[in-house]
Amino acid sequence: MPRLIGRTSKAPLYTILALFVVAAVATELEYEGVIDLVPGYGRNTASMKLPDIRTPRS
């Protein structure tokens, strides 16, 4: 029978690390414009904008 005295679980550490990784990935995807959870956050490049069809080009 193994002795478990003095051993601690690493599950809370792995959970916190996983949350940080998920937050970092979500922030990067939001910044790149793949997802849009926060309006007005992220890059503002011309390739990501939809053309405005209401105003004619001159």
Buried (B, 14 or more C-beta within 10 A) or exposed (E): EEEEEEEEEEEEEEEEEEEEEEEEEEBEBBEEBEEEEEEEEBEEEEEEEEEEEEEEEE
